[in-house]
Amino acid sequence: MTLLVLLHGLSATRGVWAPMLEMAEERWDGEILAPNLRGHGRSPRADSYALRSFAADVGQLLAQQDLADGYVVLGHSMGGAVGLALASGLFGPPPKHVFGLGIKVAWTEEEAAGLKALAEKPAKLFATRDEAVERYLKASGLIGLVDPSSDMASEGVVEDHGGWRLACNPRTAEVGPPPMKMLTTGAQCPVSLACGERDRMVSAEQLREWDPDAESLPGLGHNAMVEAPKEVWDWVGYRFSASARTG
């Protein structure tokens, strides 16, 4: 049975996959692996937050799995870029298919500089959990989508020195904009890209520079897997089945 690897985006945690995991038994015939990437959630902090470092971590996790039937990656935002890095085969066997959801592929100089500045800021300490959760939900684009008292919200914050902070290390922003040309030309497997129709970070038109068949998911925003898990499952199932037929 094919392993499905779910990779969250920058500032988020594995918790964003909870809505999809609730449907997993009926939608995926195989095991599912959804790790917290380095510097996120309860994963330890690290010296490097380069894209290759995130991919190497996942490659090490995959080396401990049964990959007799291969694996598929579904990555959101930065997690999609990590999936594309795995597609190179440089970090272990390449996946059978990589799905990138909401990868920001077009960056202005100002946006890239803002990401660099974010990486240089110390983690902010909040007096209460509620304040930290509100900041986490805003930073991860989940505000208004997730109940602040939910487990998904709680995974994004930690208690620290009598206060609360985001579980994500600000230095993870050092990952920078993804080198899409290098990632897509080096991919050793099919790649499918999509984004929500209302995603403010990326458009389907921008994605089609890298995947001519990139899809726009109607009515959805950046965190489509939280808003409408069924639609994301439908996209993955259809594209994976199509690539299996032609492969």
Buried (B, 14 or more C-beta within 10 A) or exposed (E): EBBBBBBBBBBBBBBBBBBBBEEBEEBBEBBBBBBBBBBBBEBEEBEBBBBBBBBBBBBEEBEEEEBEEBBBBBBBBBBBBBBBBBBBBBBBBBBBBBBBBBBBBBBEEEEEEEBEEBBEEEBEBBEEBBBBBBBBBEBBBBBEBBEBEBEBBBBBBBEBEEBBBBBBBBBBBBBBBBBBEEBBEBBBBBBBBBBBBBBEBBBBEBBBBBBEEBBBBEEBBBBBBBBBBEBBBEBBEEBBEBBEEEE
